[in-house]
Amino acid sequence: MNSQSRSPILIIGAGISGLVTARLLTNRGIPNIVFEASNPDRSQGFAISLREWGYSSLLAALGDLPLSGLTRVVAPDRDLGGRGWIDQALRDNSTGDMLVAPDPATTHDIVYANRNALRAWITDSGEEELDVRYGHRLKDLWGDAGNMTVEFENGSKYDGSFVVAADGVHSTVRSKILPHVNPEVVPLVLYHGDFQISRQDFDRLIKPLSGSSNILGGVGDGFNTPLTVCKLTKTQAHMSWSYSRPVHGDDDPLYRPNATIEESKQIPQALLDELKLLNLASPWAHFLSPESVREHQVYNWIIRCVFMTRDDIAQGTEKGVVFIGDSWHAMPIFGGEGGNHAILDSIELANALADEENNLKQAVAAYYNGAWRRCQEAVKRSRQRFYLLHRPIAEWREMAKKMRSQ
Ligand SMILES: Cc1cc2nc3c(=O)[nH]c(=O)nc-3n(C[C@H](O)[C@H](O)[C@H](O)COP(=O)(O)OP(=O)(O)OC[C@H]3O[C@@H](n4cnc5c(N)ncnc54)[C@H](O)[C@@H]3O)c2cc1C
């Protein structure tokens, strides 16, 4: 059978996992179509960390591409010849002193990547163009393995052999076929602010502490305030800050698990009041002051975990669906792993589909057999990392003292 006459695999979602899957299937001549709810010009300016085990696997799967080809396109500091390096150091954000110094053995393990640029790089990493249909928000799906139909809010319908649910933590596919699987809100507070400053200000305020690192890590007494570079040019720095901490008691005004998207974009007075009391040193004090924050584009992330049983997965397979990325294992972002597992899922699924093209259910079972334990362990690790990163400052200082005396 030639690839034109085979029924396509229908991929819902053009995030990291959907695009990597589509790219790898397309490179292997397996027909597929990606459907994405948003428009092509959507912007997700912020960056994510790609770990060595994530980006190396991706480069290998794409045909042993060189790392330099990736960093040249996705590194936030690429315009200045940077490679998206981060030093993984943590500083006391009330003094600027180093608490956890960079470990020379691991400082090249992470590449920081601008999300928009990463999506474009994945899309372009092959000879044949990807078939991505933007403005297609999935409404419903039905059928069984080998014979699926998907319907979109714009009224269009498509037939295909199997559905790949790459539609993220709020997966419509999951809610349709496994409505009992609900994301669990993790009790933590996370605000994120986007802002731009001149290169002069960047060099004066941030660079003396960050050096060439694309993240300036800062921890306080049970809270975190990293400053991160999204894009650095000769004249401008597009930056973001995060402020995170565990939830305080039952009436925490900054914990709003039911906030709508619009509410999440508003800046609560309680946030400004709290930031004022943090006693931050420069440069954090400069960017996290109530006056500055009022000028920033602020977003309150509500962090959710998704957990599925083997039984859920088996039911999904019977209904002609395979899950990848956050749709089946969204995890707290503090491990910096979710996007990397989305990449590995996609690689492993594409390999399995290429090996067992005539038996899709078997291919999907082989994929889950490999991915299951990796993803469950990552969810656990990410939860633990949140608590480690938000420990009391006395513990951080004690740890720093011990490390210095070793
Ligand atoms: C603030 C933040 C920082 C993070 N930092 C890191 C990090 O440093 N390192 C890391 O590895 N991970 C990080 N993560 C996690 C990482 O972003 C996710 O794990 C990753 O994006 C998951 O990819 P995905 O393709 O599964 O889902 P997504 O990236 O969420 O993509 C899902 C896509 O599906 C589309 N979609 C949704 N519903 C529909 C529908 N009904 N019809 C059609 N399309 C639909 C969406 O528009 C979206 O494009 C971070 C997450 C956040 C929120």
The ligand as an ORCA input file, in Angstrom:
! r2SCAN-3c Opt
* xyz 0 1
  C       5.007     27.874     33.007
  C       5.433     26.516     32.523
  C       6.782     26.213     32.457
  C       7.200     24.947     32.037
  N       8.524     24.671     31.980
  C       8.938     23.471     31.537
  C      10.327     23.196     31.417
  O      11.176     24.029     31.720
  N      10.697     21.973     30.937
  C       9.775     21.033     30.584
  O      10.156     19.948     30.133
  N       8.456     21.269     30.694
  C       8.020     22.454     31.153
  N       6.684     22.706     31.252
  C       5.733     21.638     30.888
  C       5.556     21.566     29.387
  O       5.203     22.839     28.903
  C       4.485     20.563     29.008
  O       4.743     19.340     29.639
  C       4.430     20.362     27.499
  O       4.101     21.570     26.860
  C       3.417     19.292     27.139
  O       3.323     19.220     25.745
  P       1.997     18.666     25.082
  O       2.264     18.669     23.616
  O       1.590     17.403     25.722
  O       0.871     19.706     25.462
  P       0.745     21.262     25.120
  O       2.078     21.867     24.937
  O      -0.157     21.813     26.166
  O       0.000     21.293     23.716
  C      -1.370     20.944     23.583
  C      -1.888     21.569     22.299
  O      -3.203     21.090     22.048
  C      -4.030     22.167     21.649
  N      -5.429     21.824     21.991
  C      -5.981     21.782     23.221
  N      -7.273     21.411     23.130
  C      -7.532     21.213     21.819
  C      -8.693     20.817     21.088
  N      -9.875     20.562     21.690
  N      -8.609     20.708     19.733
  C      -7.437     20.974     19.087
  N      -6.299     21.361     19.733
  C      -6.352     21.462     21.084
  C      -3.495     23.359     22.437
  O      -3.853     24.581     21.825
  C      -1.992     23.091     22.393
  O      -1.381     23.673     21.267
  C       6.243     23.963     31.673
  C       4.880     24.274     31.718
  C       4.478     25.529     32.143
  C       3.014     25.815     32.209
*
